Amino acid sequence: MLAALRCVIHRDLLLAMRRRSDVLTVLLFFVIVVSLFPLGVGPEPGLLRTIAPGVIWVAALLASMLALNRMFAADHADGTLEQMLLSATPLGMIVAAKMVAHWLISGLPLVLMAPVLALQFDFPQQSFGVLMLSLVLGTPALSLIGAIGAALTLGLRGGGALLALLVLPLYVPVLVIGTGTVEAAAAGLGAGAHLLLLSAFLVVAAAFAPWVVAVALRISVE
Amino acid sequence: MLEAVDLQCARGERTLFSGLGFTLRGGELLRIAGANGSGKTSLLRIVCGLLAPTRGEVRWRGDDTRRLREEFWRQLVYIGHANAVKDDLTAAENLMVACTLAGVKVSGDRVCTALRRLGLAGCESLPARVLSQGQRRRVALTRLALSEAVPLWVLDEPFTALDAAAVEYLQEMTAQHVARGATVVYTTHYEAPIAAAVSLRIDLGAAAGESTGRE
């Protein structure tokens, strides 16, 4: 079973390496959306510092949603998804492996890019660690929740817009806690409680989402 | 081994077939015939467990396949309409992934030998994107050559896009598999007889259930 999981992760990373443009689109989207705010709002350091956590988090959320469409669509189109449904490895495990790969491709670059973008907002440097940590815990939770929507809207016409409507409300708690973490750290309060809440979210999502996605995929493929 | 009991399939408002049943033992071959839209693919998908029948069940060695799940899928190879070949992976990589997912352990050498036997020598390390439709079908069917120990093959229109030589090779490979005591269920519009000791045929669209004939 471990061999199958390693194989799925390796396969998805390999596919991403051979189609780098897909990965770069998401990252560039994130960079551009975040950079638009200082340009639009104007160069007032106090205001920029205030909005920085919210802007970075909302942009990360939108970017991770942009990547959701791709999670299963290509596999569905060429029939490899059917083979995964008929695999000797439980589908939930395969989905979990795909999520790991998906986060490495679309989540990790956002986390690494965030501090660079935060510089535009005159964001206090001692809080960079917390900002990245909040994204490390938050973006996989977003991908896990989003995957449920992606699986449910698989193969539907106009699935993209429906997916956004379905998934964005579910992102709200992660967004609130995520920005709360960064704000607390920037204000000099401890971010510990917020980080624990985010971790709790991630643990619950990681435990349940793959199995819900598995059921949703079976329904969609029927 | 494989048993279908009182299957009914409805797509939308239309009932494709109902009261359909068959029993296949090891070493038996079943061809499902019928016009376009008569439910051949749906029946194969029901047999595999990709589609839930509106009534009835499929049993493997006496147990409902929907309860066996992975236990059943481990013993099944399904080649569908879609080739399940990733454009950006090479033929060999595609097969390694497919076999690993199916729980079949294969080495790189075996994959290359099998590809060569299906006339894909020199294509092992080309991305599938550059292969022709027929070559991709051959890549998909190479999985069969690597799944000789798997006791149930379900093939949906396996001969599509193949040339005469490949059709002949596939017929031979399937016949050998049946002779080994495995079960094969397939659909085709081609008149490509596969030699088997026991060969059954179901005609969908005709009065289902009564049309099961031993040829």
Interface residues (C-beta under 8 A of the other chain):
Chain A: A3 A4 C7 V8 R11 L14 L15 R18 R19 A77 D78 G79 T80 E82 Q83 M84 L85 L86 S87 A88 T89 P90 I94 V221 E222
Chain B: C48 G49 L50 L51 A52 R69 E70 W73 R74 L76 Y78 G80 H81 A82 N83 A84 V85 K86 D87 D88 L89 E93 M96 V97 A98 T100 L101 A102 G103 K105 P127
